[in-house]
Amino acid sequence: MALAARGGVGGILMGLANLVPGISGGTMLLAAGVYPNFVNAIAEVTTLKFRRESIVVLGSVVSAALVAIVLLAGVVKNFVVDHRWVAYSVFIGLTLGGVPIVWRLIKQASREVWIAAAIGFASMAAVALWQGSGDSSVGASTAGFGLLFFAGVAGASAMILPGISGGYLLLVMGVYVAILTGIDQVKVALKAGDVAALMDPLTTVVVPVGLGVVVGVVAVSNLVRWLLAHYERATLGVLLGLLVGAVVGLWPFQRGVAPVVGDVIKGRVMTQQLLASVKPKDFPIETFTPSAIEIAVALALIVGGYLATTLIARLSRTES
C-alpha cells in the first residue's frame, strides 16, 4: 500500500510535469521516491516479466498521471495562452533548476562531458530558433498524425530521465497548445456525454500522442538505460546541454497578437469573416519591450521556478 501511495503521488506530480514546460517527469518521480521502482518496472514489463510490485508501481503512477493530465490540461493551457510572459518566466526558472540535478549525476567534469554538453546545447538552441522563426501556433489539424506521434515519443523521454522536460519539447515542436487543447476537449466531451464531440480530439490528438508515448516509454527507457550503462558521462553531458539550450526558446517577453485582415493563420489568409473564428491560442506570437516592472517580476519568477525545482531535488535526496 505504501508503494502504491507513493506511486500515486509521483504519478500526479509527473502528470503535472508533462503539462508544464521546464519540469521533468523523472525528477517528479525522484521527489516521490519511486523513480528506481518505475524504471525497473518498465524494464521488467518490456521483457515480459510481470511481478506484482512492478504492476502496482506502473498502475499507480500511470493512472494518477493520466488523471492529473486530463483534469489540469485546460488550466495549464489557458495560463500559457493568457499569461505567456509570466508562464515562460516560471518555465525558465524550472528549466535552469534541473542543471544542478544533472551536474550532481555527472560528479566530475571532463573534456568528454563539455563536448557532449556543447552538442546538446547547440541542438536544442537550433530547434528553439527554428521554431521561433516559424508559426508557433500549430493546431492539431495542421500538425498531422506523424508529428503528434513523434511528439508523444519525445514527451515520453521526460518520464524516463530526470532533467528532460517533455512539456518543453512539445513547446518548441509547436504542438504544446494543440495537445493540451485536444486533451481538454476530450475531458469536456466526456463530462457532457457527447460522443460526437469526443471523436475528433480523440482520433486527431489523443490517439497519435498516446501511441507515441507508449512506443517512447518502451524504446527510450531501454535506450537511455543502455546509453547510461555504456556512455554515462557523454549521455549526461548531452542532457546538461539540452537543459541550458532549452532556455533559448523561452524568451519570456512574448505575447499573442490578434491577427488582422491579410495575415496568414494555419495556411489561411484572414478575411473579416475568418477573423471572428480565430481563437487566442492561434494568435501569432511577437516579442515586446518589457517595462522595468515586468523585468523585475520576470526575474523574481525565474528565481522562484529555480528554487521550486531545487526543493524538489532536495526532497528526492531526502527520500533516497
WOBEL-V249061 format. One record per residue. RES is the residue in three letters. SS is DSSP state (@ for helix, = for strand, . for the rest). PHI is phi in whole degrees, -180 to 180 (999 if undefined). PSI is psi in whole degrees, 0 to 359 (NA if undefined). Layout:
RES	SS	PHI	PSI
RES	SS	PHI	PSI
//
This chain:
MET	.	999	321
ALA	@	-64	320
LEU	@	-66	320
ALA	@	-66	321
ALA	@	-65	315
ARG	@	-66	325
GLY	@	-65	322
GLY	@	-65	316
VAL	@	-63	315
GLY	@	-62	322
GLY	@	-65	317
ILE	@	-62	314
LEU	@	-63	321
MET	@	-67	321
GLY	@	-60	315
LEU	@	-63	320
ALA	@	-61	322
ASN	@	-76	349
LEU	@	-93	335
VAL	.	-109	114
PRO	.	-60	134
GLY	.	110	337
ILE	.	-105	136
SER	.	-94	133
GLY	@	-62	324
GLY	@	-62	322
THR	@	-64	321
MET	@	-65	322
LEU	@	-68	327
LEU	@	-62	317
ALA	@	-63	326
ALA	@	-84	353
GLY	.	78	22
VAL	.	-121	7
TYR	@	-59	309
PRO	@	-60	320
ASN	@	-62	320
PHE	@	-66	312
VAL	@	-63	317
ASN	@	-65	323
ALA	@	-64	318
ILE	@	-62	316
ALA	@	-61	319
GLU	@	-70	315
VAL	@	-65	321
THR	@	-70	344
THR	.	-106	19
LEU	.	63	35
LYS	.	-108	115
PHE	.	-114	78
ARG	.	-81	151
ARG	@	-59	318
GLU	@	-62	319
SER	@	-65	318
ILE	@	-64	319
VAL	@	-63	315
VAL	@	-63	309
LEU	@	-63	317
GLY	@	-63	314
SER	@	-70	318
VAL	@	-68	310
VAL	@	-66	315
SER	@	-65	318
ALA	@	-67	321
ALA	@	-64	318
LEU	@	-64	319
VAL	@	-62	314
ALA	@	-62	318
ILE	@	-65	314
VAL	@	-65	317
LEU	@	-75	330
LEU	@	-113	359
ALA	@	-58	315
GLY	@	-64	320
VAL	@	-63	312
VAL	@	-67	318
LYS	@	-60	315
ASN	@	-65	324
PHE	@	-62	316
VAL	@	-67	316
VAL	@	-69	316
ASP	@	-87	337
HIS	.	-136	57
ARG	@	-59	311
TRP	@	-68	328
VAL	@	-68	314
ALA	@	-62	315
TYR	@	-65	325
SER	@	-62	316
VAL	@	-63	318
PHE	@	-62	323
ILE	@	-61	313
GLY	@	-63	317
LEU	@	-63	320
THR	@	-66	310
LEU	@	-64	333
GLY	@	-65	341
GLY	@	-79	344
VAL	@	-61	309
PRO	@	-64	333
ILE	@	-62	311
VAL	@	-69	322
TRP	@	-61	322
ARG	@	-66	326
LEU	@	-69	325
ILE	@	-67	321
LYS	.	72	311
GLN	.	-144	124
ALA	.	-74	152
SER	.	-151	173
ARG	@	-59	320
GLU	@	-60	317
VAL	@	-64	315
TRP	@	-67	321
ILE	@	-65	315
ALA	@	-63	319
ALA	@	-64	320
ALA	@	-63	320
ILE	@	-65	316
GLY	@	-62	316
PHE	@	-62	312
ALA	@	-62	320
SER	@	-64	311
MET	@	-68	320
ALA	@	-63	320
ALA	@	-64	318
VAL	@	-62	316
ALA	@	-64	316
LEU	@	-69	323
TRP	@	-63	315
GLN	@	-65	321
GLY	@	-67	338
SER	.	-85	352
GLY	.	-111	201
ASP	.	-85	110
SER	.	-82	0
SER	.	-109	60
VAL	.	-74	128
GLY	.	-95	168
ALA	@	-63	324
SER	@	-69	331
THR	@	-96	343
ALA	@	-68	316
GLY	@	87	157
PHE	@	-60	315
GLY	@	-62	313
LEU	@	-66	318
LEU	@	-68	324
PHE	@	-63	314
PHE	@	-64	324
ALA	@	-63	322
GLY	@	-64	318
VAL	@	-62	315
ALA	@	-63	316
GLY	@	-63	327
ALA	@	-65	333
SER	@	-61	331
ALA	.	-71	341
MET	.	-80	346
ILE	.	-103	314
LEU	.	-117	119
PRO	.	-57	138
GLY	.	110	332
ILE	.	-89	130
SER	.	-100	113
GLY	@	-64	321
GLY	@	-60	321
TYR	@	-67	318
LEU	@	-58	319
LEU	@	-67	326
LEU	@	-65	312
VAL	@	-75	340
MET	@	-80	349
GLY	.	83	14
VAL	.	-118	7
TYR	@	-59	305
VAL	@	-66	321
ALA	@	-60	317
ILE	@	-69	315
LEU	@	-64	324
THR	@	-64	316
GLY	@	-61	316
ILE	@	-64	318
ASP	@	-65	323
GLN	@	-65	323
VAL	@	-62	316
LYS	@	-61	315
VAL	@	-64	318
ALA	@	-66	319
LEU	@	-64	318
LYS	@	-64	324
ALA	@	-87	350
GLY	.	68	28
ASP	.	-96	99
VAL	@	-67	320
ALA	@	-62	316
ALA	@	-71	337
LEU	@	-75	326
MET	@	-65	319
ASP	@	-62	303
PRO	@	-66	332
LEU	@	-67	315
THR	@	-82	327
THR	@	-90	337
VAL	@	-123	300
VAL	@	-65	316
VAL	@	-64	307
PRO	@	-63	320
VAL	@	-66	317
GLY	@	-62	317
LEU	@	-62	319
GLY	@	-63	320
VAL	@	-63	315
VAL	@	-62	311
VAL	@	-62	318
GLY	@	-65	317
VAL	@	-61	316
VAL	@	-69	310
ALA	@	-71	311
VAL	@	-67	321
SER	@	-61	313
ASN	@	-70	322
LEU	@	-64	313
VAL	@	-65	319
ARG	@	-61	321
TRP	@	-69	316
LEU	@	-63	317
LEU	@	-68	329
ALA	@	-74	327
HIS	@	-106	329
TYR	.	-137	56
GLU	@	-60	310
ARG	@	-67	318
ALA	@	-66	319
THR	@	-64	315
LEU	@	-67	327
GLY	@	-64	316
VAL	@	-60	317
LEU	@	-60	318
LEU	@	-61	316
GLY	@	-64	321
LEU	@	-62	319
LEU	@	-63	311
VAL	@	-67	319
GLY	@	-66	336
ALA	@	-61	329
VAL	@	-64	334
VAL	@	-57	322
GLY	@	-87	5
LEU	@	-115	33
TRP	.	-55	119
PRO	.	-72	331
PHE	.	-85	70
GLN	=	-128	155
ARG	=	-155	154
GLY	=	-78	138
VAL	=	-120	128
ALA	.	-58	130
PRO	.	-71	162
VAL	.	-123	170
VAL	.	-57	130
GLY	.	103	339
ASP	.	-67	153
VAL	=	-107	117
ILE	=	-121	120
LYS	.	54	39
GLY	.	82	3
ARG	=	-112	134
VAL	=	-78	125
MET	.	-71	132
THR	.	-113	174
GLN	@	-61	325
GLN	@	-72	319
LEU	@	-70	332
LEU	@	-58	325
ALA	.	-67	338
SER	.	-93	354
VAL	.	-82	124
LYS	.	-91	157
PRO	@	-54	327
LYS	@	-65	342
ASP	@	-102	4
PHE	.	-64	143
PRO	=	-61	147
ILE	=	-103	134
GLU	=	-136	154
THR	=	-83	158
PHE	.	-140	160
THR	.	-85	117
PRO	.	-78	156
SER	.	-82	171
ALA	@	-61	322
ILE	@	-66	318
GLU	@	-64	322
ILE	@	-64	316
ALA	@	-63	317
VAL	@	-65	318
ALA	@	-61	316
LEU	@	-62	319
ALA	@	-64	321
LEU	@	-68	323
ILE	@	-62	314
VAL	@	-62	318
GLY	@	-62	317
GLY	@	-63	319
TYR	@	-61	314
LEU	@	-65	325
ALA	@	-63	313
THR	@	-66	322
THR	@	-63	320
LEU	@	-64	318
ILE	@	-61	317
ALA	@	-63	322
ARG	@	-66	322
LEU	@	-62	320
SER	@	-65	321
ARG	@	-69	326
THR	@	-65	319
GLU	@	-64	324
SER	.	-79	NA
//
